[in-house]
Amino acid sequence: MPQLLSWLNVMAGLILFFAMSGISEWIIFASPQAKVFPFFIAILLLLNAVYLALAKGEFWARR
């Protein structure tokens, strides 16, 4: 289960970064100020994915 959550966090973070970049034609975040909140959310999602990937459920196994 942690691996599934890790992959979902990675995909959501990368989609947010892709939406904020100039590569796509999406105009979701028009101004630089509107990109700040999704940037922090994407960073948190990617850090959470790394944590879940490294923890491998050992925290919950100790209970």
Buried (B, 14 or more C-beta within 10 A) or exposed (E): EBEEEBEBBBEBBBBBBEBBEEEEEEEEBEEEEEBEEBBEEBEEBBEBBEEBBEEEEEEEEEE
